[in-house]
């Protein structure tokens, strides 16, 4: 699972990162609110650990902005402020939990596990980009009222693109996530699949969703 830690106190951020990595998590660090917001919007995380007092953009603003943009990644807010009113303000901004500094790392990990468990249980099973919907449980795909039949590999490819909607995914990223590592990246198989998928998703619709970004990779966006 992937966690974003947003904290301007580098020693604390590195300490949290080290502890989380020892527990098997993948961790990114941001040193200010603007960078944290940018990473949270660009990437898919299972949890965000967010300090309240941040330069450029404070934790409350980051949290409110993410929630207003329909990014509902669980947020564990960290702060030295321990007043009830501060906790209420943090939770009302959209945070899922609140922990004051200094804290026991054992308690911190327990809170992380609870939030990740809740997120796993209630994660949205339908991916949506514009009028395109992909149901992870039923494996049904439709655009508007039109149901689209995909092969297993096409479904996996579309799922990965939609999970990263609005971001460019490279050929290497797709091969690692959708195909096995021994996939021959020098063949044009990926281009063939992209073309098949584009025909099924975009053909007959005025608005095109799947785009090739020359020299970089592919993206899907509304």
N, CA, C and O of each residue as an XYZ file, in Angstrom:
888
protein
N       0.834     -1.198      0.000
C       0.000      0.000      0.000
C       0.871      1.251      0.000
O       1.979      1.246      0.536
N       0.364      2.318     -0.603
C       1.153      3.528     -0.796
C       0.625      4.658      0.083
O      -0.572      4.943      0.099
N       1.545      5.300      0.818
C       1.183      6.353      1.761
C       1.958      7.623      1.442
O       3.149      7.574      1.135
N       1.274      8.759      1.515
C       1.900     10.064      1.334
C       2.021     10.734      2.703
O       1.034     10.863      3.428
N       3.239     11.159      3.052
C       3.490     11.884      4.300
C       3.799     13.334      3.957
O       4.760     13.617      3.241
N       2.982     14.252      4.468
C       3.176     15.682      4.197
C       3.532     16.362      5.511
O       2.676     16.545      6.376
N       4.799     16.736      5.655
C       5.282     17.348      6.895
C       6.526     18.158      6.586
O       7.440     17.657      5.931
N       6.579     19.400      7.045
C       7.732     20.253      6.762
C       8.895     20.005      7.724
O      10.002     20.496      7.501
N       8.646     19.245      8.793
C       9.745     18.861      9.688
C      10.386     17.595      9.130
O       9.886     16.486      9.320
N      11.491     17.787      8.445
C      12.117     16.704      7.684
C      12.477     15.503      8.561
O      12.287     14.357      8.154
N      12.991     15.761      9.752
C      13.384     14.649     10.629
C      12.171     13.789     10.997
O      12.252     12.561     11.016
N      11.051     14.449     11.288
C       9.833     13.712     11.630
C       9.324     12.940     10.416
O       8.932     11.779     10.528
N       9.333     13.593      9.259
C       8.859     12.944      8.031
C       9.702     11.719      7.702
O       9.168     10.671      7.339
N      11.009     11.849      7.829
C      11.910     10.726      7.531
C      11.742      9.604      8.552
O      11.818      8.425      8.204
N      11.513      9.976      9.820
C      11.277      8.977     10.867
C      10.009      8.180     10.568
O       9.995      6.953     10.668
N       8.933      8.901     10.197
C       7.671      8.234      9.856
C       7.861      7.349      8.633
O       7.376      6.218      8.593
N       8.569      7.868      7.638
C       8.803      7.092      6.414
C       9.554      5.802      6.720
O       9.187      4.733      6.232
N      10.606      5.902      7.529
C      11.399      4.721      7.877
C      10.541      3.683      8.589
O      10.601      2.494      8.278
N       9.736      4.149      9.558
C       8.885      3.227     10.304
C       7.842      2.556      9.437
O       7.582      1.362      9.580
N       7.240      3.325      8.530
C       6.231      2.762      7.635
C       6.848      1.783      6.641
O       6.255      0.749      6.335
N       8.037      2.110      6.136
C       8.713      1.217      5.194
C       9.061     -0.108      5.857
O       8.997     -1.158      5.218
N       9.431     -0.067      7.137
C       9.721     -1.303      7.865
C       8.481     -2.170      8.014
O       8.581     -3.385      8.188
N       7.300     -1.537      7.944
C       6.034     -2.278      8.017
C       5.566     -2.745      6.639
O       4.524     -3.389      6.518
N       6.345     -2.416      5.595
C       6.023     -2.893      4.252
C       5.281     -1.908      3.366
O       4.845     -2.269      2.273
N       5.128     -0.657      3.825
C       4.414      0.334      3.023
C       5.373      1.072      2.082
O       6.565      1.199      2.365
N       4.839      1.550      0.973
C       5.575      2.416      0.060
C       5.241      3.850      0.453
O       4.069      4.191      0.616
N       6.266      4.697      0.607
C       6.040      6.029      1.172
C       6.649      7.128      0.306
O       7.800      7.036     -0.121
N       5.852      8.176      0.054
C       6.333      9.413     -0.564
C       6.282     10.511      0.486
O       5.460     10.473      1.402
N       7.182     11.503      0.342
C       7.230     12.623      1.284
C       7.064     13.935      0.535
O       7.613     14.117     -0.552
N       6.297     14.851      1.132
C       6.180     16.218      0.633
C       6.507     17.162      1.780
O       6.085     16.933      2.914
N       7.260     18.230      1.493
C       7.725     19.133      2.542
C       6.882     20.372      2.758
O       7.156     21.150      3.672
N       5.862     20.574      1.937
C       4.965     21.714      2.141
C       3.580     21.364      1.593
O       3.402     20.344      0.927
N       2.607     22.224      1.883
C       1.234     21.925      1.510
C       0.991     21.877      0.018
O       0.242     21.025     -0.460
N       1.611     22.779     -0.728
C       1.412     22.808     -2.168
C       1.937     21.535     -2.822
O       1.284     20.972     -3.701
N       3.118     21.079     -2.394
C       3.679     19.842     -2.946
C       2.816     18.654     -2.555
O       2.581     17.754     -3.362
N       2.345     18.654     -1.312
C       1.482     17.568     -0.853
C       0.200     17.494     -1.650
O      -0.227     16.412     -2.052
N      -0.416     18.642     -1.880
C      -1.640     18.695     -2.679
C      -1.383     18.203     -4.099
O      -2.177     17.440     -4.650
N      -0.269     18.642     -4.690
C       0.070     18.245     -6.057
C       0.244     16.730     -6.157
O      -0.283     16.105     -7.077
N       0.980     16.137     -5.214
C       1.212     14.691     -5.245
C      -0.088     13.920     -4.997
O      -0.346     12.903     -5.641
N      -0.902     14.409     -4.062
C      -2.167     13.725     -3.741
C      -3.132     13.759     -4.910
O      -3.927     12.837     -5.092
N      -3.067     14.816     -5.700
C      -3.950     14.940     -6.859
C      -3.428     14.124     -8.034
O      -4.208     13.573     -8.810
N      -2.102     14.051     -8.160
C      -1.485     13.395     -9.311
C      -1.453     11.880     -9.170
O      -1.623     11.156    -10.152
N      -1.232     11.399     -7.943
C      -1.038      9.959     -7.705
C      -2.193      9.358     -6.912
O      -3.017     10.067     -6.335
N      -2.224      8.037     -6.903
C      -3.230      7.321     -6.116
C      -2.567      6.795     -4.843
O      -1.639      5.990     -4.906
N      -3.051      7.256     -3.691
C      -2.524      6.808     -2.401
C      -3.630      6.096     -1.611
O      -4.820      6.346     -1.800
N      -3.194      5.210     -0.732
C      -4.147      4.526      0.136
C      -4.392      5.325      1.414
O      -5.407      5.146      2.088
N      -3.438      6.218      1.738
C      -3.552      7.027      2.949
C      -2.656      8.263      2.816
O      -1.585      8.208      2.211
N      -3.118      9.382      3.397
C      -2.308     10.597      3.468
C      -2.120     10.961      4.932
O      -3.095     11.124      5.666
N      -0.865     11.090      5.358
C      -0.533     11.570      6.701
C      -0.197     13.048      6.538
O       0.791     13.396      5.892
N      -1.014     13.910      7.121
C      -0.960     15.336      6.815
C      -0.739     16.188      8.059
O      -1.554     16.181      8.982
N       0.374     16.924      8.073
C       0.631     17.853      9.170
C      -0.290     19.058      9.026
O      -0.640     19.447      7.912
N      -0.678     19.644     10.142
C      -1.595     20.786     10.092
C      -0.865     22.082      9.748
O      -1.327     22.860      8.914
N       0.273     22.308     10.394
C       1.028     23.549     10.178
C       2.044     23.349      9.068
O       3.118     22.791      9.293
N       1.706     23.802      7.878
C       2.565     23.617      6.710
C       2.789     24.948      5.999
O       1.894     25.794      5.971
N       3.967     25.138      5.428
C       4.198     26.339      4.621
C       3.470     26.249      3.285
O       3.149     25.161      2.809
N       3.216     27.409      2.692
C       2.607     27.571      1.371
C       1.109     27.253      1.356
O       0.327     27.975      0.738
N       0.711     26.170      2.036
C      -0.698     25.784      2.066
C      -0.887     24.897      3.294
O      -0.333     23.799      3.349
N      -1.666     25.361      4.286
C      -1.765     24.584      5.523
C      -2.605     23.320      5.344
O      -3.278     23.131      4.331
N      -2.541     22.468      6.356
C      -3.206     21.169      6.259
C      -4.704     21.264      6.085
O      -5.299     20.456      5.372
N      -5.328     22.247      6.730
C      -6.776     22.427      6.596
C      -7.126     22.743      5.147
O      -8.071     22.181      4.594
N      -6.357     23.651      4.531
C      -6.615     24.039      3.143
C      -6.395     22.866      2.197
O      -7.174     22.656      1.267
N      -5.320     22.096      2.438
C      -5.040     20.918      1.606
C      -6.206     19.941      1.685
O      -6.691     19.450      0.666
N      -6.646     19.666      2.901
C      -7.725     18.704      3.128
C      -9.025     19.158      2.464
O      -9.678     18.381      1.767
N      -9.390     20.410      2.683
C     -10.629     20.940      2.103
C     -10.584     20.924      0.580
O     -11.571     20.590     -0.077
N      -9.425     21.288      0.024
C      -9.298     21.337     -1.432
C      -9.408     19.948     -2.043
O     -10.080     19.766     -3.058
N      -8.753     18.967     -1.431
C      -8.829     17.596     -1.938
C     -10.265     17.079     -1.895
O     -10.741     16.461     -2.847
N     -10.944     17.337     -0.791
C     -12.321     16.854     -0.663
C     -13.245     17.556     -1.670
O     -14.157     16.933     -2.213
N     -13.008     18.843     -1.915
C     -13.843     19.572     -2.869
C     -13.644     19.059     -4.287
O     -14.519     19.211     -5.139
N     -12.478     18.445     -4.538
C     -12.179     17.899     -5.860
C     -12.452     16.394     -5.926
O     -11.952     15.700     -6.811
N     -13.248     15.905     -4.981
C     -13.713     14.518     -4.952
C     -12.579     13.512     -4.784
O     -12.654     12.392     -5.290
N     -11.529     13.916     -4.071
C     -10.444     12.988     -3.729
C     -10.666     12.584     -2.278
O     -10.458     13.385     -1.367
N     -11.084     11.352     -2.066
C     -11.511     10.913     -0.742
C     -10.531      9.931     -0.096
O     -10.933      9.093      0.712
N      -9.257     10.034     -0.448
C      -8.226      9.240      0.201
C      -8.263      9.511      1.710
O      -8.327     10.673      2.110
N      -8.226      8.473      2.561
C      -8.234      8.700      4.007
C      -7.078      9.610      4.430
O      -5.961      9.475      3.931
N      -7.355     10.538      5.353
C      -6.354     11.489      5.825
C      -6.212     11.387      7.340
O      -7.185     11.532      8.080
N      -4.981     11.135      7.789
C      -4.643     11.169      9.207
C      -3.891     12.469      9.453
O      -2.775     12.650      8.965
N      -4.503     13.373     10.212
C      -3.911     14.687     10.433
C      -3.024     14.669     11.667
O      -3.424     14.164     12.716
N      -1.819     15.220     11.546
C      -0.879     15.319     12.655
C      -0.671     16.788     13.008
O      -0.579     17.634     12.119
N      -0.596     17.095     14.302
C      -0.352     18.479     14.713
C       0.055     18.550     16.173
O      -0.215     17.642     16.959
N       0.716     19.659     16.522
C       1.051     19.899     17.928
C      -0.132     20.520     18.660
O      -0.134     20.585     19.889
N      -1.133     20.973     17.921
C      -2.311     21.572     18.544
C      -3.178     20.478     19.173
O      -3.554     19.512     18.509
N      -3.486     20.644     20.452
C      -4.241     19.591     21.139
C      -5.578     20.057     21.691
O      -6.220     19.336     22.455
N      -6.007     21.269     21.309
C      -7.318     21.739     21.762
C      -8.426     20.989     21.027
O      -8.274     20.617     19.863
N      -9.532     20.777     21.718
C     -10.668     20.096     21.114
C     -11.144     20.858     19.878
O     -11.503     20.251     18.869
N     -11.146     22.189     19.963
C     -11.605     23.002     18.837
C     -10.737     22.791     17.597
O     -11.238     22.813     16.473
N      -9.417     22.584     17.809
C      -8.516     22.333     16.679
C      -8.811     20.977     16.053
O      -8.796     20.832     14.830
N      -9.077     19.986     16.897
C      -9.399     18.644     16.397
C     -10.703     18.672     15.596
O     -10.805     18.066     14.529
N     -11.694     19.386     16.131
C     -12.977     19.492     15.436
C     -12.786     20.169     14.090
O     -13.366     19.740     13.093
N     -11.979     21.223     14.051
C     -11.722     21.944     12.809
C     -11.066     21.027     11.781
O     -11.417     21.044     10.601
N     -10.103     20.222     12.249
C      -9.423     19.290     11.351
C     -10.362     18.235     10.803
O     -10.332     17.931      9.610
N     -11.192     17.676     11.664
C     -12.131     16.644     11.236
C     -13.217     17.223     10.321
O     -13.639     16.585      9.357
N     -13.655     18.436     10.642
C     -14.680     19.081      9.818
C     -14.146     19.437      8.430
O     -14.923     19.573      7.484
N     -12.837     19.587      8.303
C     -12.251     19.919      6.996
C     -12.202     18.703      6.077
O     -11.958     18.826      4.877
N     -12.440     17.514      6.666
C     -12.460     16.301      5.847
C     -11.495     15.226      6.284
O     -11.446     14.157      5.676
N     -10.713     15.490      7.342
C      -9.783     14.473      7.840
C     -10.562     13.312      8.464
O     -11.664     13.491      8.983
N      -9.966     12.124      8.402
C     -10.617     10.939      8.967
C     -10.193     10.658     10.396
O     -10.920     10.010     11.150
N      -9.011     11.147     10.772
C      -8.508     10.933     12.127
C      -7.521     12.050     12.452
O      -7.063     12.769     11.564
N      -7.203     12.184     13.736
C      -6.411     13.319     14.209
C      -5.496     12.812     15.322
O      -5.967     12.189     16.273
N      -4.200     13.074     15.212
C      -3.237     12.614     16.206
C      -2.309     13.771     16.562
O      -1.760     14.426     15.677
N      -2.136     14.022     17.866
C      -1.306     15.136     18.294
C       0.135     14.704     18.532
O       0.404     13.585     18.971
N       1.053     15.618     18.232
C       2.477     15.404     18.473
C       2.821     15.887     19.882
O       2.229     16.855     20.358
N       3.779     15.222     20.565
C       4.444     13.971     20.168
C       3.494     12.793     20.348
O       2.567     12.847     21.156
N       3.735     11.732     19.589
C       2.838     10.584     19.646
C       3.644      9.298     19.729
O       4.818      9.246     19.360
N       2.988      8.280     20.218
C       3.584      6.943     20.248
C       3.517      6.360     18.843
O       2.449      6.351     18.229
N       4.642      5.875     18.326
C       4.620      5.325     16.971
C       3.754      4.076     16.900
O       3.186      3.770     15.852
N       3.652      3.359     18.003
C       2.796      2.168     18.051
C       1.338      2.573     17.857
O       0.592      1.905     17.141
N       0.931      3.684     18.505
C      -0.438      4.174     18.330
C      -0.637      4.694     16.910
O      -1.684      4.477     16.300
N       0.381      5.386     16.391
C       0.313      5.898     15.021
C       0.077      4.758     14.035
O      -0.782      4.868     13.160
N       0.828      3.668     14.165
C       0.668      2.518     13.264
C      -0.714      1.894     13.402
O      -1.310      1.464     12.415
N      -1.218      1.847     14.632
C      -2.552      1.277     14.850
C      -3.608      2.112     14.125
O      -4.526      1.563     13.516
N      -3.479      3.432     14.192
C      -4.426      4.310     13.502
C      -4.300      4.166     11.984
O      -5.298      4.195     11.264
N      -3.072      4.013     11.512
C      -2.836      3.793     10.083
C      -3.532      2.519      9.624
O      -4.202      2.508      8.591
N      -3.373      1.452     10.390
C      -3.987      0.164     10.019
C      -5.507      0.266      9.990
O      -6.148     -0.293      9.099
N      -6.087      0.968     10.948
C      -7.550      1.126     10.988
C      -8.043      1.868      9.757
O      -9.010      1.447      9.122
N      -7.378      2.979      9.413
C      -7.806      3.767      8.253
C      -7.636      2.991      6.952
O      -8.484      3.074      6.064
N      -6.558      2.248      6.836
C      -6.339      1.448      5.626
C      -7.358      0.327      5.521
O      -7.818     -0.002      4.427
N      -7.710     -0.260      6.661
C      -8.701     -1.334      6.668
C     -10.071     -0.803      6.266
O     -10.779     -1.441      5.486
N     -10.448      0.353      6.790
C     -11.719      0.964      6.431
C     -11.754      1.321      4.955
O     -12.753      1.107      4.269
N     -10.643      1.870      4.478
C     -10.575      2.272      3.073
C     -10.690      1.072      2.155
O     -11.320      1.149      1.100
N     -10.080     -0.040      2.553
C     -10.132     -1.251      1.739
C     -11.544     -1.815      1.695
O     -11.982     -2.346      0.675
N     -12.249     -1.693      2.812
C     -13.610     -2.230      2.878
C     -14.612     -1.399      2.092
O     -15.572     -1.935      1.538
N     -14.390     -0.084      2.044
C     -15.387      0.801      1.448
C     -14.920      1.478      0.171
O     -15.562      2.414     -0.306
N     -13.816      1.020     -0.380
C     -13.286      1.624     -1.604
C     -14.303      1.511     -2.733
O     -14.938      0.473     -2.921
N     -14.440      2.595     -3.473
C     -15.398      2.621     -4.574
C     -15.046      1.537     -5.591
O     -13.897      1.425     -6.019
N     -16.031      0.753     -5.968
C     -15.776     -0.336     -6.913
C     -16.109      0.053     -8.346
O     -15.976     -0.764     -9.257
N     -16.538      1.293     -8.554
C     -16.854      1.764     -9.901
C     -15.948      2.944    -10.245
O     -15.953      3.962     -9.553
N     -15.173      2.800    -11.316
C     -14.318      3.886    -11.786
C     -15.076      4.665    -12.851
O     -15.715      4.078    -13.725
N     -15.003      5.986    -12.775
C     -15.757      6.829    -13.710
C     -14.860      7.910    -14.299
O     -14.176      8.625    -13.567
N     -14.866      8.025    -15.612
C     -14.210      9.118    -16.317
C     -15.209      9.643    -17.339
O     -15.558      8.948    -18.293
N     -15.666     10.871    -17.132
C     -16.693     11.457    -17.983
C     -17.931     10.544    -17.951
O     -18.476     10.304    -16.873
N     -18.384     10.033    -19.099
C     -19.555      9.139    -19.113
C     -19.152      7.673    -19.278
O     -19.972      6.826    -19.634
N     -17.873      7.389    -19.012
C     -17.356      6.014    -19.082
C     -17.313      5.426    -17.681
O     -16.776      6.047    -16.764
N     -17.872      4.240    -17.507
C     -17.902      3.580    -16.200
C     -17.324      2.173    -16.299
O     -17.605      1.432    -17.241
N     -16.512      1.824    -15.308
C     -15.929      0.484    -15.237
C     -16.213     -0.075    -13.854
O     -15.794      0.499    -12.848
N     -16.924     -1.192    -13.802
C     -17.288     -1.826    -12.536
C     -16.279     -2.919    -12.219
O     -16.171     -3.905    -12.948
N     -15.540     -2.739    -11.125
C     -14.481     -3.679    -10.760
C     -15.030     -5.019    -10.296
O     -14.337     -6.034    -10.380
N     -16.265     -5.037     -9.807
C     -16.841     -6.289     -9.308
C     -17.499     -7.106    -10.412
O     -17.242     -8.302    -10.549
N     -18.341     -6.456    -11.191
C     -19.061     -7.178    -12.244
C     -18.265     -7.279    -13.543
O     -18.617     -8.041    -14.443
N     -17.169     -6.486    -13.630
C     -16.337     -6.428    -14.845
C     -17.132     -5.928    -16.056
O     -16.857     -6.299    -17.197
N     -18.121     -5.080    -15.776
C     -18.894     -4.487    -16.866
C     -18.377     -3.085    -17.159
O     -18.002     -2.341    -16.253
N     -18.364     -2.744    -18.433
C     -17.916     -1.424    -18.867
C     -19.004     -0.833    -19.752
O     -19.538     -1.508    -20.632
N     -19.324      0.426    -19.513
C     -20.295      1.077    -20.388
C     -19.944      2.549    -20.552
O     -19.382      3.181    -19.658
N     -20.288      3.068    -21.705
C     -20.123      4.495    -21.954
C     -21.495      5.056    -22.299
O     -22.079      4.737    -23.334
N     -21.987      5.897    -21.405
C     -23.374      6.327    -21.537
C     -24.275      5.130    -21.338
O     -24.187      4.447    -20.318
N     -25.132      4.871    -22.292
C     -26.031      3.717    -22.223
C     -25.511      2.523    -23.018
O     -26.185      1.497    -23.111
N     -24.322      2.651    -23.587
C     -23.768      1.606    -24.440
C     -22.834      0.694    -23.635
O     -21.827      1.154    -23.096
N     -23.170     -0.590    -23.558
C     -22.307     -1.547    -22.876
C     -21.184     -1.976    -23.819
O     -21.420     -2.233    -24.999
N     -19.961     -2.049    -23.289
C     -18.775     -2.335    -24.102
C     -18.166     -3.657    -23.655
O     -17.893     -3.853    -22.471
N     -17.957     -4.550    -24.593
C     -17.343     -5.839    -24.288
C     -15.835     -5.763    -24.479
O     -15.355     -5.399    -25.553
N     -15.097     -6.103    -23.442
C     -13.642     -6.067    -23.490
C     -13.060     -7.441    -23.169
O     -13.661     -8.229    -22.440
N     -11.895     -7.709    -23.720
C     -11.162     -8.916    -23.339
C     -10.577     -8.686    -21.946
O     -10.591     -7.561    -21.446
N     -10.072     -9.730    -21.327
C      -9.490     -9.611    -19.989
C      -8.342     -8.611    -19.966
O      -8.248     -7.794    -19.050
N      -7.473     -8.670    -20.960
C      -6.319     -7.772    -21.017
C      -6.754     -6.340    -21.300
O      -6.195     -5.398    -20.738
N      -7.740     -6.173    -22.162
C      -8.252     -4.829    -22.450
C      -8.876     -4.214    -21.195
O      -8.714     -3.024    -20.924
N      -9.589     -5.044    -20.441
C     -10.197     -4.573    -19.201
C      -9.122     -4.103    -18.216
O      -9.245     -3.038    -17.611
N      -8.070     -4.908    -18.066
C      -6.982     -4.558    -17.142
C      -6.288     -3.273    -17.575
O      -5.932     -2.439    -16.742
N      -6.102     -3.121    -18.874
C      -5.466     -1.921    -19.410
C      -6.340     -0.685    -19.145
O      -5.838      0.353    -18.715
N      -7.638     -0.805    -19.402
C      -8.545      0.308    -19.160
C      -8.628      0.638    -17.675
O      -8.663      1.808    -17.294
N      -8.657     -0.392    -16.843
C      -8.705     -0.180    -15.396
C      -7.497      0.635    -14.937
O      -7.639      1.570    -14.150
N      -6.312      0.280    -15.428
C      -5.101      1.003    -15.013
C      -5.129      2.450    -15.496
O      -4.741      3.358    -14.759
N      -5.583      2.670    -16.724
C      -5.680      4.033    -17.243
C      -6.669      4.865    -16.410
O      -6.403      6.026    -16.098
N      -7.807      4.262    -16.056
C      -8.822      4.993    -15.303
C      -8.402      5.239    -13.855
O      -8.786      6.246    -13.260
N      -7.627      4.334    -13.295
C      -7.103      4.554    -11.948
C      -6.151      5.740    -11.915
O      -5.956      6.368    -10.874
N      -5.564      6.038    -13.063
C      -4.630      7.157    -13.162
C      -5.176      8.248    -14.087
O      -4.416      8.939    -14.766
N      -6.493      8.389    -14.101
C      -7.153      9.352    -14.990
C      -6.571     10.749    -14.821
O      -6.379     11.230    -13.704
N      -6.295     11.389    -15.951
C      -5.741     12.736    -15.934
C      -4.238     12.783    -15.879
O      -3.637     13.833    -16.106
N      -3.610     11.637    -15.574
C      -2.146     11.554    -15.519
C      -1.632     10.742    -16.703
O      -2.325      9.864    -17.218
N      -0.419     11.045    -17.122
C       0.194     10.296    -18.209
C       0.870      9.053    -17.641
O       1.668      9.153    -16.708
N       0.558      7.887    -18.193
C       1.231      6.650    -17.793
C       2.141      6.220    -18.941
O       1.724      6.198    -20.099
N       3.359      5.885    -18.619
C       4.330      5.509    -19.636
C       4.147      4.066    -20.061
O       3.416      3.306    -19.426
N       4.821      3.694    -21.145
C       4.770      2.311    -21.613
C       5.313      1.368    -20.540
O       4.755      0.297    -20.300
N       6.404      1.778    -19.902
C       7.018      0.935    -18.863
C       6.052      0.725    -17.707
O       5.920     -0.391    -17.205
N       5.375      1.786    -17.279
C       4.406      1.679    -16.182
C       3.283      0.709    -16.533
O       2.880     -0.110    -15.707
N       2.784      0.804    -17.754
C       1.700     -0.086    -18.186
C       2.173     -1.529    -18.227
O       1.482     -2.429    -17.752
N       3.346     -1.745    -18.793
C       3.881     -3.104    -18.911
C       4.068     -3.735    -17.534
O       3.764     -4.913    -17.341
N       4.574     -2.945    -16.566
C       4.808     -3.469    -15.221
C       3.505     -3.802    -14.501
O       3.442     -4.770    -13.743
N       2.459     -2.997    -14.736
C       1.207     -3.174    -14.010
C       0.230     -4.140    -14.694
O      -0.495     -4.879    -14.029
N       0.224     -4.122    -16.020
C      -0.775     -4.896    -16.758
C      -0.203     -6.186    -17.315
O      -0.892     -7.204    -17.371
N       1.065     -6.144    -17.730
C       1.720     -7.334    -18.256
C       2.797     -7.812    -17.302
O       3.155     -7.116    -16.352
N       3.308     -9.003    -17.562
C       4.393     -9.526    -16.754
C       5.687     -8.811    -17.125
O       5.782     -8.180    -18.178
N       6.676     -8.919    -16.252
C       7.943     -8.237    -16.483
C       8.693     -8.786    -17.692
O       9.544     -8.097    -18.254
N       8.386    -10.025    -18.100
C       9.087    -10.602    -19.246
C       8.422    -10.224    -20.574
O       8.783    -10.747    -21.628
N       7.443     -9.306    -20.511
C       6.792     -8.823    -21.731
C       7.834     -8.138    -22.617
O       8.641     -7.347    -22.130
N       7.816     -8.436    -23.896
C       8.781     -7.845    -24.824
C       8.352     -6.428    -25.177
O       7.459     -6.230    -26.001
N       8.992     -5.438    -24.547
C       8.600     -4.048    -24.731
C       8.956     -3.507    -26.107
O       8.544     -2.404    -26.467
N       9.713     -4.271    -26.873
C      10.109     -3.802    -28.197
C       9.102     -4.195    -29.277
O       9.240     -3.793    -30.432
N       8.093     -4.978    -28.903
C       7.052     -5.311    -29.869
C       6.015     -4.194    -29.873
O       6.050     -3.304    -29.023
N       5.100     -4.240    -30.823
C       4.057     -3.211    -30.895
C       2.745     -3.695    -30.285
O       1.683     -3.131    -30.550
N       2.825     -4.759    -29.456
C       1.625     -5.345    -28.862
C       0.846     -4.321    -28.032
O      -0.383     -4.282    -28.089
N       1.554     -3.501    -27.267
C       0.878     -2.507    -26.440
C       0.125     -1.507    -27.317
O      -1.009     -1.143    -27.008
N       0.746     -1.067    -28.399
C       0.091     -0.125    -29.308
C      -1.160     -0.746    -29.921
O      -2.171     -0.072    -30.121
N      -1.073     -2.038    -30.216
C      -2.233     -2.745    -30.788
C      -3.383     -2.754    -29.786
O      -4.527     -2.480    -30.149
N      -3.080     -3.070    -28.521
C      -4.117     -3.088    -27.492
C      -4.718     -1.701    -27.269
O      -5.929     -1.563    -27.100
N      -3.866     -0.678    -27.270
C      -4.359      0.689    -27.106
C      -5.307      1.050    -28.246
O      -6.354      1.656    -28.021
N      -4.935      0.676    -29.465
C      -5.781      0.965    -30.622
C      -7.116      0.233    -30.549
O      -8.160      0.806    -30.859
N      -7.083     -1.051    -30.132
C      -8.319     -1.812    -29.967
C      -9.211     -1.153    -28.908
O     -10.420     -1.010    -29.089
N      -8.583     -0.762    -27.810
C      -9.328     -0.149    -26.714
C      -9.910      1.199    -27.147
O     -11.055      1.519    -26.828
N      -9.124      1.972    -27.865
C      -9.589      3.275    -28.336
C     -10.812      3.135    -29.254
O     -11.756      3.920    -29.170
N     -10.777      2.122    -30.131
C     -11.912      1.891    -31.026
C     -13.172      1.536    -30.249
O     -14.265      2.003    -30.570
N     -13.008      0.703    -29.222
C     -14.169      0.270    -28.452
C     -14.712      1.377    -27.546
O     -15.920      1.474    -27.331
N     -13.817      2.203    -27.020
C     -14.234      3.236    -26.069
C     -14.663      4.523    -26.753
O     -15.647      5.147    -26.356
N     -13.921      4.922    -27.788
C     -14.141      6.243    -28.383
C     -14.918      6.235    -29.703
O     -15.525      7.240    -30.073
N     -14.898      5.112    -30.405
C     -15.547      5.085    -31.718
C     -17.050      5.312    -31.583
O     -17.723      4.646    -30.797
N     -17.561      6.258    -32.359
C     -18.986      6.575    -32.310
C     -19.329      7.684    -31.336
O     -20.480      8.112    -31.254
N     -18.318      8.155    -30.587
C     -18.535      9.254    -29.643
C     -17.734     10.467    -30.097
O     -16.570     10.354    -30.481
N     -18.371     11.618    -30.048
C     -17.703     12.845    -30.489
C     -16.508     13.183    -29.594
O     -15.456     13.590    -30.087
N     -16.673     13.011    -28.277
C     -15.599     13.318    -27.339
C     -14.699     12.103    -27.160
O     -15.168     11.025    -26.793
N     -13.415     12.276    -27.420
C     -12.454     11.190    -27.278
C     -11.834     11.231    -25.879
O     -11.456     12.293    -25.386
N     -11.735     10.058    -25.251
C     -11.231      9.980    -23.878
C      -9.787      9.488    -23.795
O      -9.031      9.936    -22.933
N      -9.398      8.576    -24.678
C      -8.046      8.005    -24.638
C      -7.138      8.796    -25.567
O      -7.443      8.982    -26.745
N      -6.015      9.260    -25.020
C      -5.108     10.112    -25.788
C      -3.674      9.582    -25.721
O      -3.240      9.056    -24.696
N      -2.958      9.730    -26.822
C      -1.534      9.434    -26.861
C      -0.761     10.722    -26.616
O      -0.997     11.730    -27.281
N       0.162     10.685    -25.660
C       1.010     11.839    -25.384
C       2.372     11.538    -25.989
O       3.143     10.749    -25.445
N       2.654     12.158    -27.094
C       3.845     11.830    -27.885
C       5.122     11.887    -27.045
O       5.402     12.877    -26.369
N       5.878     10.805    -27.111
C       7.143     10.733    -26.394
C       7.031     10.433    -24.922
O       8.051     10.305    -24.243
N       5.798     10.313    -24.395
C       5.617     10.081    -22.954
C       4.796      8.829    -22.648
O       5.205      7.996    -21.839
N       3.643      8.700    -23.294
C       2.802      7.528    -23.004
C       1.354      7.785    -23.359
O       1.050      8.314    -24.429
N       0.450      7.403    -22.446
C      -0.985      7.493    -22.723
C      -1.704      8.074    -21.515
O      -1.217      8.020    -20.386
N      -2.880      8.632    -21.789
C      -3.705      9.147    -20.703
C      -5.173      9.011    -21.082
O      -5.528      8.960    -22.260
N      -6.011      8.953    -20.064
C      -7.460      8.981    -20.290
C      -8.010     10.134    -19.459
O      -7.705     10.254    -18.272
N      -8.809     10.969    -20.078
C      -9.365     12.131    -19.380
C     -10.651     12.579    -20.035
O     -10.845     12.403    -21.238
N     -11.542     13.168    -19.224
C     -12.809     13.643    -19.718
C     -12.710     15.050    -20.297
O     -13.710     15.598    -20.762
